Amino acid sequence: MRVLMPVPDRDFDVTEVAVPWRLLTDAGHQVVFATERPGTRPACDPRLLTGVLFGQLGAAAEPRRFYEELTHSQEFTATVGWAELDPEAYDGLILPGGHAPGMRQYLGSEVLQQQVGRFWALERPVGAICHGVLVLARTRDASTGRSVLANRRTTCLPKYMERSAYLATAWRLGRYYRTYPAYVEDEVRAALDDPGALFERGPRVLSARGTATDDTAAFVVRDGSYLSARWPGDAYLFGRRFCALLEGAQR
């Protein structure tokens, strides 16, 4: 099956892109990357490859290896453009996240939001992780004018995580961990009809991450054909559950 994964030109999260890509391709699916302009060769947030602060807070070794493999793949150098997308041509959509400044190109694009809205209306599998949930929160249902997430159960980057990362690094990196003035969780909750019932923050974690073999620290939320996750630590579980969504849709 063909899965669309839009990304900005730079600064996306290594793990949230590379892990789902690896799991999907290993399962026999095709991932098509989309950038604002077709043919752009995108690049991840470089700090996540070397360590954000004193070699800490970056991506783990295996996702970094997956990313290295991804950069040499054909699909990574043949991106399609957001404006030219035909949503009908894809079986699934994944919206990854990232928090560095380059993400604004992707998170704030009205063109991308329009295309995402068209895909959402097809009721095919949609997955969003971390800041990627903001794209859906900002996407309007053409028939109601409300966010497409208005009546859906969801998670996203929890406010306590975003605040903790910012406070720990602001003395050195400024607003590196604050893409926008509003916290991701606050904006996502504001898009929901009943945030108390629909928003799920998940278990409180700060450093423990899910891995290829251990989902103890991972958390995702599924609501029908929509799957959401909080942060890179959920990427393996997110990728496996999205593969299952695709397989269910295929049946």
MARDREN-387125 format. One line per 5 residues: their letters; for each residue x, y, z of N, C-alpha, C. Coordinates in Angstrom, 2 decimals, padded with zeros to 5 digits. Example, Ala and Ser with C-alpha at 12.3 -4.5 7.8 and 13.67 -1.06 7.14 Angstrom:
BEGIN
as = 013.19,-005.69,007.80,012.30,-004.50,007.80,013.20,-003.30,007.80 | 012.85,-002.25,007.08,013.67,-001.06,007.14,012.90,000.03,007.87
! end
This chain:
BEGIN
mrvlm = 000.85,-001.19,000.00,000.00,000.00,000.00,000.89,001.24,000.00 | 000.34,002.34,-000.48,001.11,003.58,-000.60,000.74,004.52,000.56 | 001.76,004.95,001.29,001.56,005.84,002.44,002.26,007.16,002.17 | 001.52,008.24,002.32,002.06,009.58,002.12,002.61,010.11,003.43 | 003.83,010.69,003.39,004.41,011.30,004.58,004.94,012.70,004.22
pvpdr = 004.18,013.75,004.48,004.67,015.11,004.25,005.71,015.49,005.30 | 006.70,016.27,004.89,007.74,016.77,005.79,008.14,018.17,005.36 | 008.71,018.96,006.27,009.25,020.26,005.88,010.60,020.07,005.19 | 011.15,021.15,004.67,012.46,021.06,004.02,013.55,020.67,005.02 | 013.37,021.07,006.28,014.39,020.78,007.29,013.74,020.74,008.68
dfdvt = 014.48,020.15,009.60,014.16,020.19,011.04,013.10,019.22,011.52 | 012.67,018.23,010.72,011.74,017.24,011.25,012.46,016.31,012.21 | 011.68,015.60,013.02,012.25,014.70,014.01,012.77,013.41,013.37 | 013.98,013.05,013.68,014.63,011.86,013.11,013.79,010.61,013.36 | 013.47,010.36,014.61,012.80,009.12,015.01,011.39,009.03,014.47
evavp = 010.66,010.14,014.50,009.26,010.13,014.09,009.08,009.93,012.59 | 010.14,010.15,011.83,010.11,009.89,010.39,010.74,008.55,010.06 | 011.94,008.32,010.58,012.71,007.14,010.17,012.15,005.83,010.68 | 011.63,005.81,011.91,011.12,004.54,012.46,009.85,004.09,011.72 | 008.82,004.94,011.57,007.67,004.49,010.78,008.04,004.11,009.35
wrllt = 008.94,004.88,008.73,009.39,004.55,007.37,009.97,003.14,007.33 | 010.86,002.83,008.28,011.51,001.52,008.30,010.49,000.41,008.52 | 009.57,000.59,009.46,008.58,-000.45,009.75,007.62,-000.65,008.59 | 007.22,000.45,007.96,006.30,000.34,006.82,006.96,-000.35,005.63 | 008.19,000.04,005.33,008.87,-000.58,004.19,009.21,-002.03,004.47
daghq = 009.56,-002.35,005.70,009.82,-003.75,006.05,008.56,-004.59,005.89 | 007.39,-003.97,006.07,006.11,-004.68,005.93,005.66,-004.73,004.46 | 006.46,-004.18,003.56,006.14,-004.26,002.14,005.38,-003.09,001.58 | 005.20,-002.03,002.38,004.47,-000.85,001.91,005.42,000.17,001.28 | 004.88,001.06,000.49,005.66,002.12,-000.15,005.37,003.44,000.56
vvfat = 006.42,004.14,000.96,006.27,005.45,001.58,006.67,006.51,000.56 | 005.78,007.48,000.35,006.04,008.59,-000.56,006.19,009.86,000.27 | 007.32,010.52,000.14,007.56,011.75,000.90,007.11,012.96,000.08 | 006.54,013.93,000.76,006.06,015.15,000.11,006.66,016.37,000.80 | 007.16,017.29,000.02,007.70,018.56,000.51,006.95,019.70,-000.17
erpgt = 007.17,020.91,000.29,006.42,022.03,-000.28,006.65,022.14,-001.79 | 007.90,021.99,-002.21,008.23,022.01,-003.63,008.71,020.63,-004.05 | 008.20,020.10,-005.16,008.61,018.76,-005.58,010.11,018.69,-005.85 | 010.69,017.51,-005.55,012.10,017.31,-005.81,013.03,017.82,-004.73 | 012.48,018.42,-003.67,013.33,018.91,-002.56,013.90,017.73,-001.80
rpacd = 015.16,017.78,-001.47,015.76,016.76,-000.62,015.70,017.26,000.82 | 014.80,016.71,001.63,014.62,017.23,002.99,015.74,016.78,003.92 | 015.79,017.42,005.09,016.81,017.08,006.08,016.22,017.19,007.48 | 016.61,016.29,008.34,016.12,016.27,009.72,016.75,017.40,010.53 | 016.29,017.54,011.75,016.90,018.44,012.72,018.29,017.89,013.04
prllt = 019.36,018.57,012.67,020.71,018.02,012.85,021.09,017.82,014.31 | 020.52,018.59,015.21,020.87,018.43,016.63,020.48,017.04,017.15 | 019.44,016.46,016.55,018.99,015.16,017.02,019.94,014.03,016.62 | 020.83,014.29,015.67,021.82,013.29,015.27,023.05,013.31,016.17 | 023.35,014.45,016.73,024.58,014.59,017.53,024.31,014.76,019.03
gvlfg = 023.07,015.01,019.38,022.73,015.28,020.78,022.41,016.75,020.93 | 021.27,017.05,021.51,020.79,018.42,021.59,021.63,019.28,022.52 | 022.00,018.72,023.66,022.74,019.48,024.66,023.75,018.56,025.33 | 025.03,018.84,025.12,026.10,018.01,025.67,025.94,016.54,025.28 | 025.50,016.32,024.06,025.36,014.96,023.55,024.13,014.21,024.04
qlgaa = 023.25,014.88,024.80,022.05,014.26,025.34,020.81,014.74,024.59 | 019.69,014.06,024.81,018.36,014.42,024.31,018.18,014.18,022.81 | 019.15,013.59,022.15,019.01,013.33,020.73,018.33,012.00,020.45 | 018.32,011.61,019.17,017.73,010.34,018.76,018.60,009.18,019.22 | 017.98,008.03,019.45,018.72,006.83,019.84,019.47,006.26,018.63
aeprr = 020.37,005.32,018.90,021.27,004.81,017.86,020.51,004.15,016.70 | 019.50,003.31,017.00,018.82,002.62,015.91,018.05,003.58,015.01 | 017.26,004.50,015.54,016.61,005.48,014.64,017.61,006.30,013.83 | 018.78,006.62,014.39,019.79,007.33,013.62,020.27,006.47,012.46 | 020.41,005.19,012.70,020.83,004.28,011.62,019.74,004.19,010.56
fyeel = 018.48,004.10,011.00,017.38,004.08,010.03,017.39,005.34,009.18 | 017.66,006.48,009.82,017.68,007.74,009.07,018.80,007.75,008.03 | 019.94,007.21,008.40,021.04,007.13,007.43,020.63,006.28,006.23 | 019.93,005.19,006.48,019.43,004.36,005.38,018.41,005.13,004.55 | 017.55,005.87,005.23,016.51,006.64,004.54,017.12,007.66,003.59
thsqe = 018.18,008.34,004.01,018.77,009.39,003.17,019.35,008.84,001.88 | 019.60,007.54,001.83,020.13,006.92,000.62,019.05,006.21,-000.20 | 017.81,006.35,000.23,016.71,005.68,-000.48,016.21,006.54,-001.64 | 015.64,005.89,-002.63,015.13,006.61,-003.80,013.98,007.54,-003.43 | 013.10,007.10,-002.54,011.93,007.91,-002.21,012.27,009.22,-001.51
ftatv = 013.43,009.26,-000.87,013.82,010.46,-000.14,014.33,011.54,-001.07 | 014.75,011.16,-002.26,015.28,012.13,-003.21,014.29,012.45,-004.33 | 013.11,011.87,-004.28,012.09,012.09,-005.32,010.78,012.52,-004.68 | 010.82,013.57,-003.88,009.63,014.02,-003.16,008.62,014.65,-004.12 | 007.35,014.51,-003.76,006.27,015.17,-004.51,005.92,016.47,-003.81
gwael = 005.28,017.39,-004.54,004.92,018.69,-003.97,003.56,018.68,-003.30 | 003.41,019.44,-002.24,002.14,019.47,-001.51,000.98,019.89,-002.42 | 001.17,020.92,-003.22,000.06,021.45,-004.03,-000.40,020.47,-005.11 | 000.51,019.60,-005.54,000.19,018.68,-006.64,-000.34,017.34,-006.16 | -000.49,017.16,-004.88,-000.91,015.87,-004.34,-002.31,015.48,-004.80
dpeay = -002.48,014.20,-005.06,-003.81,013.62,-005.29,-004.10,012.67,-004.14 | -004.85,013.08,-003.14,-005.09,012.23,-001.97,-005.63,010.85,-002.32 | -006.40,010.76,-003.38,-006.98,009.47,-003.79,-005.91,008.43,-004.12 | -004.69,008.89,-004.41,-003.63,007.99,-004.85,-002.93,007.28,-003.68 | -003.34,007.59,-002.43,-002.65,007.04,-001.27,-003.62,006.28,-000.36
dglil = -003.08,005.23,000.25,-003.87,004.39,001.14,-003.78,004.83,002.59 | -002.76,005.61,002.93,-002.57,006.06,004.30,-001.79,007.36,004.33 | -001.87,008.06,005.44,-001.19,009.34,005.63,-000.57,009.37,007.02 | 000.72,009.72,007.09,001.39,009.89,008.38,001.92,011.32,008.47 | 001.62,011.98,009.60,002.06,013.34,009.86,003.06,013.31,011.01
pggha = 004.36,013.32,010.71,005.37,013.30,011.77,005.55,014.68,012.39 | 006.33,014.73,013.46,006.54,015.99,014.15,007.99,016.43,014.15 | 008.26,017.35,015.05,009.56,017.99,015.19,009.31,019.32,015.86 | 010.32,019.87,016.52,010.06,021.09,017.30,010.96,022.25,016.91 | 011.95,022.03,016.04,012.88,023.09,015.67,012.22,024.09,014.71
pgmrq = 012.82,025.27,014.52,012.16,026.35,013.76,011.73,025.99,012.34 | 012.46,025.11,011.65,012.11,024.75,010.29,010.76,024.08,010.16 | 010.20,023.59,011.26,008.91,022.91,011.23,007.75,023.85,010.90 | 007.95,025.15,011.08,006.85,026.09,010.84,006.37,026.03,009.40 | 007.27,025.79,008.47,006.89,025.68,007.05,005.79,024.64,006.86
ylgse = 005.91,023.56,007.58,005.00,022.40,007.46,003.78,022.56,008.35 | 003.99,022.96,009.58,002.89,023.06,010.54,001.91,024.18,010.20 | 002.39,025.21,009.52,001.54,026.35,009.24,001.05,026.45,007.81 | 001.31,025.45,006.99,000.96,025.53,005.57,-000.53,025.32,005.33 | -001.21,026.33,004.80,-002.62,026.19,004.46,-002.81,025.23,003.29
vlqqq = -001.85,025.20,002.36,-001.92,024.27,001.24,-001.91,022.83,001.74 | -000.98,022.54,002.65,-000.92,021.19,003.20,-002.19,020.86,003.98 | -002.68,021.81,004.75,-003.91,021.56,005.51,-005.08,021.23,004.59 | -005.17,021.91,003.47,-006.25,021.63,002.51,-006.13,020.21,001.96 | -004.91,019.78,001.66,-004.70,018.44,001.14,-004.98,017.39,002.22
vgrfw = -004.57,017.67,003.43,-004.85,016.77,004.54,-006.35,016.64,004.75 | -007.07,017.76,004.64,-008.52,017.72,004.78,-009.17,016.85,003.71 | -008.66,016.92,002.50,-009.18,016.08,001.42,-008.93,014.60,001.72 | -007.73,014.30,002.23,-007.44,012.91,002.55,-008.29,012.43,003.72 | -008.43,013.25,004.74,-009.23,012.89,005.92,-010.65,012.49,005.51
alerp = -011.21,013.21,004.55,-012.57,012.94,004.11,-012.72,011.57,003.46 | -011.61,010.97,003.04,-011.65,009.63,002.43,-011.82,008.52,003.47 | -011.62,008.87,004.74,-011.76,007.92,005.86,-010.77,006.75,005.74 | -009.58,007.06,005.26,-008.51,006.08,005.21,-007.58,006.31,006.40 | -006.67,005.37,006.71,-005.82,005.51,007.89,-004.98,006.79,007.90
vgaic = -005.07,007.51,009.02,-004.27,008.72,009.24,-003.56,008.57,010.58 | -002.26,008.82,010.57,-001.48,008.78,011.80,-000.77,010.10,012.02 | -000.71,010.58,013.26,000.00,011.81,013.58,000.72,011.63,014.90 | 001.93,012.16,014.99,002.73,011.99,016.19,003.33,013.33,016.60 | 003.28,013.62,017.89,003.91,014.81,018.47,003.34,016.08,017.85
hgvlv = 004.20,016.98,017.31,003.73,018.21,016.69,002.89,017.94,015.44 | 003.02,016.76,014.86,002.23,016.45,013.67,000.74,016.54,013.91 | 000.30,016.34,015.16,-001.12,016.45,015.49,-001.62,017.88,015.26 | -000.72,018.87,015.35,-001.12,020.25,015.10,-001.66,020.43,013.68 | -001.10,019.71,012.72,-001.58,019.83,011.35,-003.07,019.48,011.29
lartr = -003.45,018.41,011.98,-004.86,018.01,012.01,-005.70,019.00,012.81 | -005.17,019.47,013.92,-005.92,020.44,014.73,-006.24,021.69,013.92 | -005.34,022.05,013.01,-005.51,023.26,012.20,-006.25,023.01,010.89 | -006.50,021.76,010.57,-007.20,021.41,009.34,-008.71,021.47,009.57 | -009.42,022.18,008.69,-010.86,022.39,008.86,-011.67,021.42,008.01
dastg = -012.72,020.91,008.60,-013.68,020.09,007.87,-014.48,021.01,006.94 | -014.48,020.70,005.65,-015.12,021.58,004.67,-016.61,021.75,004.93 | -017.24,020.77,005.52,-018.69,020.84,005.72,-019.10,021.54,007.02 | -018.21,021.56,008.01,-018.57,022.15,009.31,-017.75,023.38,009.67 | -016.57,023.52,009.07,-015.69,024.63,009.42,-014.92,024.40,010.70
rsvla = -015.17,023.28,011.36,-014.47,022.96,012.60,-013.22,022.12,012.29 | -012.34,021.99,013.27,-011.19,021.12,013.10,-011.64,019.70,012.82 | -010.88,018.98,012.00,-011.23,017.58,011.74,-011.11,016.73,013.00 | -010.40,017.25,014.00,-010.26,016.51,015.26,-011.36,016.82,016.27 | -012.28,017.68,015.93,-013.25,018.20,016.89,-013.92,017.13,017.75
nrrtt = -014.26,015.99,017.14,-014.96,014.96,017.92,-014.18,013.65,017.95 | -012.85,013.74,017.86,-012.03,012.53,017.85,-011.15,012.45,019.10 | -010.95,011.23,019.58,-010.02,011.00,020.68,-008.60,011.12,020.13 | -007.75,011.79,020.90,-006.39,012.02,020.41,-005.42,012.25,021.56 | -004.15,012.11,021.26,-003.08,012.56,022.12,-002.18,013.44,021.28
clpky = -001.12,013.97,021.87,-000.11,014.78,021.16,001.03,014.99,022.15 | 001.98,015.84,021.82,003.07,016.14,022.74,002.49,016.76,024.01 | 002.64,016.11,025.17,002.07,016.66,026.41,002.76,017.95,026.83 | 001.99,018.81,027.43,002.51,020.12,027.86,003.66,019.98,028.84 | 003.58,019.01,029.74,004.65,018.87,030.74,005.97,018.48,030.07
mersa = 005.92,017.69,029.00,007.14,017.32,028.27,007.74,018.53,027.56 | 006.88,019.26,026.85,007.36,020.42,026.11,007.94,021.47,027.06 | 007.26,021.71,028.17,007.75,022.69,029.14,009.07,022.25,029.76 | 009.17,020.97,030.13,010.39,020.46,030.77,011.59,020.59,029.85 | 011.41,020.23,028.57,012.51,020.32,027.61,012.94,021.77,027.41
ylata = 011.97,022.65,027.34,012.27,024.07,027.16,013.02,024.64,028.37 | 012.53,024.37,029.56,013.16,024.92,030.75,014.57,024.38,030.96 | 014.80,023.13,030.54,016.12,022.52,030.72,017.16,023.04,029.73 | 016.70,023.60,028.61,017.65,023.98,027.55,017.63,025.45,027.17 | 016.65,026.22,027.65,016.49,027.61,027.21,017.73,028.45,027.48
wrlgr = 018.45,028.16,028.57,019.65,028.95,028.89,020.70,028.86,027.80 | 020.68,027.78,027.03,021.67,027.57,025.98,021.07,027.67,024.57 | 019.83,027.19,024.41,019.24,027.06,023.07,018.05,027.99,022.82 | 017.73,028.85,023.78,016.62,029.76,023.59,015.30,029.02,023.40 | 014.55,029.36,022.36,013.22,028.79,022.14,013.26,027.58,021.22
yyrty = 014.38,026.89,021.20,014.52,025.70,020.35,013.37,024.70,020.56 | 012.94,024.51,021.80,011.86,023.57,022.10,010.47,024.21,022.10 | 010.38,025.45,021.68,009.07,026.12,021.62,008.85,026.64,020.20 | 008.30,025.80,019.34,008.06,026.18,017.95,007.10,027.36,017.87 | 006.08,027.34,018.72,005.08,028.41,018.75,004.88,028.87,020.19
payve = 004.35,030.09,020.39,004.10,030.57,021.76,003.18,029.64,022.54 | 002.14,029.11,021.88,001.22,028.20,022.56,001.82,026.81,022.63 | 001.53,026.10,023.72,001.96,024.71,023.82,001.12,023.86,022.88 | 001.73,022.80,022.36,001.03,021.91,021.44,-000.25,021.37,022.08 | -000.14,020.89,023.31,-001.32,020.33,023.96,-002.43,021.36,024.08
devra = -002.10,022.60,024.42,-003.14,023.62,024.57,-003.87,023.86,023.26 | -003.13,023.91,022.15,-003.79,024.16,020.86,-004.63,022.97,020.42 | -004.13,021.76,020.65,-004.89,020.58,020.27,-006.17,020.48,021.10 | -006.06,020.69,022.40,-007.24,020.63,023.26,-008.29,021.67,022.84 | -007.81,022.85,022.43,-008.73,023.91,022.02,-009.51,023.55,020.76
alddp = -008.98,022.61,019.97,-009.65,022.19,018.74,-010.73,021.14,018.99 | -010.77,020.58,020.20,-011.69,019.49,020.51,-013.01,020.00,021.10 | -014.10,019.35,020.76,-015.40,019.73,021.30,-015.46,019.53,022.81 | -014.87,018.43,023.28,-014.89,018.11,024.71,-013.50,017.61,025.10 | -012.55,018.52,025.32,-011.18,018.09,025.60,-011.06,017.21,026.83
galfe = -011.91,017.41,027.81,-011.85,016.58,029.01,-012.10,015.12,028.72 | -012.96,014.84,027.75,-013.29,013.47,027.40,-012.46,012.93,026.25 | -012.02,013.81,025.35,-011.39,013.36,024.11,-009.87,013.38,024.14 | -009.27,014.24,024.96,-007.81,014.31,024.99,-007.24,013.30,025.99 | -006.24,012.54,025.57,-005.59,011.55,026.43,-004.10,011.85,026.51
rgprv = -003.64,012.21,027.70,-002.24,012.60,027.89,-001.31,011.39,027.98 | -001.85,010.28,028.47,-001.03,009.08,028.61,-000.23,009.06,029.90 | 000.47,007.97,030.19,001.28,007.87,031.40,002.38,008.94,031.41 | 002.73,009.40,032.58,003.75,010.44,032.69,005.15,009.83,032.52 | 005.87,010.29,031.51,007.26,009.86,031.29,008.08,011.08,030.91
lsarg = 009.39,011.01,031.17,010.28,012.09,030.77,011.44,011.60,029.91 | 011.88,010.37,030.15,013.02,009.88,029.37,012.84,008.46,028.86 | 012.02,007.64,029.53,011.84,006.25,029.11,011.13,006.21,027.75 | 011.68,005.41,026.84,011.13,005.32,025.49,010.79,003.89,025.13 | 009.79,003.75,024.28,009.52,002.45,023.70,010.62,002.09,022.72
tatdd = 010.83,000.81,022.49,011.86,000.34,021.57,011.26,-000.67,020.60 | 012.11,-001.25,019.79,011.65,-002.26,018.83,011.10,-003.49,019.52 | 011.51,-003.72,020.76,011.11,-004.95,021.47,010.37,-004.70,022.77 | 010.20,-003.44,023.17,009.58,-003.15,024.46,008.68,-001.92,024.36 | 007.37,-002.12,024.50,006.41,-001.02,024.42,005.98,-000.50,025.80
taafv = 006.67,-000.90,026.85,006.25,-000.55,028.21,006.06,000.95,028.38 | 006.97,001.75,027.85,006.91,003.20,028.05,006.17,003.93,026.93 | 005.67,003.19,025.94,005.03,003.81,024.78,003.53,003.95,024.97 | 002.94,004.88,024.21,001.51,005.15,024.33,000.99,005.70,023.01 | -000.12,005.15,022.53,-000.80,005.68,021.34,-002.30,005.67,021.60
vrdgs = -003.02,006.44,020.82,-004.48,006.48,020.91,-005.05,006.20,019.54 | -005.96,005.24,019.47,-006.64,004.96,018.20,-008.12,005.32,018.33 | -008.61,006.03,017.34,-010.04,006.33,017.25,-010.44,006.04,015.80 | -011.00,004.87,015.56,-011.36,004.47,014.21,-010.13,004.35,013.33 | -010.10,005.09,012.24,-008.98,005.03,011.31,-007.90,006.06,011.65
ylsar = -008.03,006.72,012.80,-007.06,007.75,013.22,-006.21,007.23,014.38 | -004.89,007.41,014.25,-003.94,006.96,015.26,-003.04,008.13,015.64 | -002.86,008.38,016.93,-001.99,009.47,017.37,-001.02,008.98,018.44 | 000.11,009.69,018.55,001.13,009.36,019.54,001.75,010.66,020.05 | 002.49,010.55,021.16,002.93,011.75,021.87,004.27,012.30,021.42
wpgda = 005.27,011.41,021.23,006.65,011.90,021.06,007.49,010.78,020.46 | 008.79,011.01,020.21,009.62,009.97,019.59,009.63,008.65,020.36 | 009.44,008.71,021.67,009.43,007.50,022.46,008.29,006.55,022.15 | 007.31,007.02,021.38,006.17,006.18,020.98,006.30,005.67,019.55 | 007.38,006.00,018.86,007.45,005.80,017.41,007.35,004.34,016.98
ylfgr = 007.96,003.43,017.72,007.91,002.02,017.32,006.48,001.47,017.45 | 005.84,001.73,018.57,004.47,001.28,018.75,003.56,001.95,017.73 | 003.76,003.23,017.50,002.99,003.98,016.51,003.14,003.34,015.12 | 004.38,003.03,014.74,004.61,002.43,013.43,003.95,001.08,013.28 | 004.03,000.26,014.33,003.41,-001.08,014.25,001.89,-000.98,014.20
rfcal = 001.33,-000.09,015.01,-000.13,000.05,015.02,-000.63,000.64,013.69 | 000.17,001.50,013.07,-000.25,002.05,011.79,-000.21,000.97,010.70 | 000.79,000.12,010.76,000.83,-001.02,009.82,-000.43,-001.87,009.98 | -000.85,-002.08,011.22,-002.05,-002.87,011.47,-003.29,-002.17,010.92 | -003.34,-000.84,011.03,-004.47,-000.09,010.46,-004.54,-000.29,008.95
legaq = -003.38,-000.21,008.30,-003.34,-000.41,006.86,-003.83,-001.80,006.46 | -003.35,-002.78,007.21,-003.73,-004.16,006.90,-005.23,-004.37,007.11 | -005.78,-003.75,008.15,-007.21,-003.84,008.40,-008.01,-003.18,007.30 | -007.52,-002.03,006.81,-008.21,-001.34,005.73,-008.14,-002.13,004.44 | -007.02,-002.82,004.23,-006.86,-003.63,003.03,-007.85,-004.80,003.01
r = -008.08,-005.38,004.21,-009.03,-006.50,004.28,-010.47,-006.02,004.09
! end
